[in-house]
Amino acid sequence: MQHVVVVGCGIVGAAIAYTLSQFPQLRVIVLDQQPPAQDSTGAALGVLMGAISQKRQGQNLRLRLRGLELYDTWVPQLEEVTGRTILYNRQGILRLCYVGDDLALWQQLADLRQQQGLALHLWDRAELAVNYPQLNLESVIGAVYAPGDRQIDPTAVTLALVAAAQQRGVEFHFDDPVTRVITMADRCTQVFAASGAGWAADWLVIAAGLGSTSLTAALQQPVAIHPVVGQAARIRLPKPLGNPDRQPVITGADVHLIPLGLTDYWVGATVEMPTDLASPIASEEAWAEVWQRAIALCPALTQAVILQRWTGLRPRPQGRPAPVIERLPGYRNVILASGHYRNGVLLAPATAERVSELIQGGSKVL
């Protein structure tokens, strides 16, 4: 039996644990310095942009589409085996286009998506006015609708992944940060936590988001991952927006409006690049700007009661595209799965598959 130590239990670490749990030859141990689904996962909105992404081809698009495919399979399975309910919006994503946007480029993308077997539709203002009367269409020239894209509750699905992995024998140790990693030549051999517990490691998977930087530095192979601040809020309205039976995610002017059922919605999120990386602080001005854009998008939000506001830090790799899914240079059995930036929730399932492939393939040569 091989021992796999996974560091980090946000959505990426939980997805890795769940995926690896299907292999009886692996003993999987997950460590985190706090409870699961904190930090960037707990602050994420779970908007899963696949067909509506402007990625035309390549690895990032493949990861996105595989993530969507797996969630459609995972969600009913997780709900059945754990008894948990996971908010999963299958009504697609509607992106508004404004004066200055090039609809011809969107039409080209829609044609390409059709060739790729994906649905992406262009709507005009008249269709929007009929189907979404809650929207302010003053500066809107049309919209793009992706019926196959999704939105999921990141915390709910992470906790379900943990519960399902536990049922399969995965060990989770929370509130127990990693304090030391023992290496020998080009291999990690042991991992120790603050509690004093230690584990042999045939494989070490670093999926700790922003915490991955210090872990890679401790292994003399630092990978710089910087924080990007995001803010969002949960609101409640007197009644549902528009048609209660037609509630996709609506995005426009860099604002997401996400239905949560009944009259609750999430609104967000900002993208703030902090100048102080050690102590990134959310900007009240940035939030005020997002909220004003949200009201301009949907004037009925003036009646909203803000139930909760929160801030999160997204892990963005420096000097290279997101995410980073690869063996750590200099090590045969250390895998880095981090730096997913704004798409950690969407890319988590495919990231987990890639980590599994690296382990299964690498096990033959270790």
N, C-alpha and C positions, 0 to 999 in steps of 0.2 A: 504494500500500500504506500502511495506517495502522499506526502503532507504538503498542502497548499495553504500558505498564510496570505490572507487578503487584508490589506490595511486601508480602512475607509469603508463606511457603510452609509453613504448617500445612495442615490438611485443607481449609480454606476457600480459601486461595490456590492449592493444588494442584488443587482442583476447578474453580476459575475458569480456570486455565491449560489444563486438559484440555478444558473446554467450548469455550473460545475457539480452541483448536487446530484445530477442524473448519472454520474459516473461512480459506481461503487468502489472502484479502485483508488479513489481519491478521498483523503480525509481533509476537509476544508475547515479552516479556522479563520474567523473574521474578527479583527480588532478595530476599535474606534475609541477616540478619547472622549466621546460623548454619545448620547443615544442616537439611534438611526434617524435619517431624514432631517438632519439639521442643516445649517449653513445654506449653501446654494440650492440644495434640493428643497429645503423647507420654504425657501423664498421664491421658487420657480412657479411659473403659471402653467406649465405643461402643454404649451401650444406646439403641436406636432406638424410642422410644415414639410411636406414631401413634394407633391406635385406643384404646389404653389411657390416653392422655393425657386429662386432664379438660378440655382445650380443646374446646368444643362446636362452634364454628364460627369463621370469621374467617381472617385472613391466616396466623397462626401455624400453625393446623391445616392449611391448604392447603400451606404449606411443608413441614410434617412428612410429610404423605401423599405429596407429590411426591418428597421425599427417599427414602422407602421404595420408591416405584415405580422411581426411577432406579437405586438400588442393585441391585435385582433384575436390571436390565438391564446395569449397569456391571460387576458382579463377574465374570460369565462372560466378558464382552468383555475386561476387563483381564487376567484370568488367561490368556486365549488369546494376546493380543498381546504380553504381557510374559514369559510363562512363570513368573510368580510365583504362589504359593498365598496366597489371602486367607481367613483364618478368618472365616466368615460363618454365623452360627447362624440357621437358618430355622425353628426350633421354637417361636418365639413368646416371649411374656413372660407370666409368672404373677405376679400381685400378690396378696399375702395381705391379708385384711381382719381387723381386730382388734376386740375389745370397744370400743364407742364409735363405730366406723365405721357409717355409714348405708347398709345394703345396698340400700335402696329407691332412693337416689340413683344407685347403680351400675346398678340395673336400668333406671332411666330413661335412663342413658347408653347401656346396651346396646340399648335399643329405638331410640334415636336413631341409633346406629351401624348398626343393621339398615336403617333408612330411607336412610342414606348409602351403603349397599352394603358395609359393613364388618362383620367378625365380632368380637363381644365376648361372652364367655360367663361366666355366674356359676356357680360350683361351691360345693357345700356341704362340710361337714367330712368326711362319709363318702367323697365322691369324692376328696378330698385324701388321706385316710388310705390309700386303696387305691392311688392312683397315685404318691404321694410319701411313702412311709413314713419317709424320712429327716427329715421336718419335725416340729418340736415344735408341736402344735396346741392347747396348753393355753389360750391366750388368743385363738386364731383362731376366727372365726365363719364364715368362708367365703373365697372367692377370686374374682378376676376374671382370665380368661384371654383373651389377644389372640393368636390363632394367626398373624395376618398381620404382627405386629411382629417386629423383628429385633434382632440384635447383630452388630457387625462389629469387627475389629481395626483401630483407627484408624491405627496406624503402618503396618501392611501395606498398607492401601488407599491411604494418602497416597503411599507410595513407588511403588506401582503407577501411580497417577495421574501422578506425575512422569515415570516411565519411559515411559509411553504418550504423554504430551505431548512428551517429547523426540524420540520417533520421528516425530512430526508436525512437528518443526522448532522447538518452543519452546526458547528459550535460558534456562538457569538459571545464576545466579551466586550461590553460597553463600559464607558468611563474608565478605560484602562489604556492610556496612550503607550505607544511604542517608545522605549527608552534606549534600546541598543540592538544593533544588527551585527551578528558575527559573520565574517566572510573568510573564505579560504581560496586564495588565487582568484579564479574568475567565477566563484560561486558564493551565494549566500547559504549559510548552513544552519543558523539559529536566529530566532527573533525573541526578544525579551520585552516585557511590558512593565509598567510602573508598579503593578501588584507584586512583582517578583516572579511571576509565572514566565516560563519560557517554552518555546516549541521548536522542534526540528523543522527545517524548511527545505523541502525538495524544490519548491517554487515559492517565490515572494512576488505578490502582485500589489503594486502601489496604485491605489485608486482613491487617494486622499484629497483630491481637489487642490486647494491652495496649500494644504499641508504636504503635498508631494514635493515641493521645492526643498524643504529642510531634510526630508528623507533621502532625496537623491543627492543632496549635498553631503550628507553623512556617509554616503557610499562613494564619495569622491567623483561623482558624475552629475553635477548640479544641472537641473533643468528649470529655467526661470518661468514661473507661472505667476502672473500678476492679477490683482483683484480689479474687477469692474463693478461699480455699485449699480444696483437696480432697486427701484421702489415700486410698490403696488399697494392696492387697498381692496378690501371686501366691502361692498356696499349693499344696501337694501332699498328697494323702491316700493311705492304703494301698489304697483301692479307690474306684471311682466312687460317687457319692451316688445312692442309689435305683436305679432302672432305667437301665442304661447307654444304652438306646435312647430314653429319654424325658428329655431334658436341655435344657429351656428355660431362659431367664434367670428366676431367682426373685428377687422383690423384696418386702421387707416391713420395717416398722419403720425406714425410711430406710436400708436396707442392700441392696446388690445382690450376688447370688451368681451368678457367670457361668462356665459350663463352657467349658473350653478344649480339650477332648479328653482321652481317657484319664483320668488322676486329677488333673489340674491345674485350678485355678479361680482367678478373680479375685474379690476381696472388697473392697467399698468402697461408697460413698465419703463422706467427711465434707463438710460445708458450713460453712466457718469464715470469718467476716467480720473481717478483721484491723483493728485500731485504727491500726496504723502502715502506711499504704499504700505508703510508700517501701521498707519492709523487712518484708513480710508473713512471718510465721513460723508453721509448722504446730504444732499443739498435741498433745503426747503424750497429754494427757487426752482430747482429742477422739478420737484414734485408739483409745485403750483402750476408750472407750465404744462406738464402732462395732464393735470386735472382740467385746465382750461381747454386744452385740445380735445379732451374727452367730452366735455360739455358741448363744444362746437360740433363734434361728431354726432352727438346724440343729446339734444337740448333737455330731454326729460331727466337727465342726470342732475339737474338743479334740484330735483325733489328727493335726491338720494340721501340716506343717512349712512355715514361712513362708520362701519362696525369695527374695522381693524385696519391699521396701516403697518407695513413692515418693510424692512430693508434687507437685502441680501448681497452677497459678494460672489460674482461669477469668476471662475478660474480661466484666465486667458493666457495661452502660451505666448512667449515673446520671440519674435523673429522667425516664426514658423506657423503654418496653418493649424487650426484646431480640428479635431482633437489629436492627442499624442497616444498612439496605441502601438507599442513596439517593445522589444527587449531593450533594457537599459544598456547602453554601450559599456563594454568591458565585463559584462556578466552573462553567463549562459542561462541562468535560471531566475532572473529578475525581470519582471514585465511592468512597464509603466502604462497605465490606462487612465489618463487624466487630461486636464486642460480642455474640457469640452465647451467652454465659454457659454454661449446662450442656448446650446442644444444638448445639454447633458441628458435631459429626460428622453428626448427623441432618439439620441444615439446610443443610449445605454444598452438596449437589447443586442444590437449588432456589435457593440464593443465587447459585450460578454461572449458572444460567439467567437470573435476574433481572439480573445484571450484563451478561450477553450482550445481553439485550433493551434495556438502557439504552444500550449502545454501538451496537447496530445501529440503534436508533431515533434516537439522538443524532447519528450519523454523517451523517444526511440534512440536518441543520441547521447543522453546524459549518462 
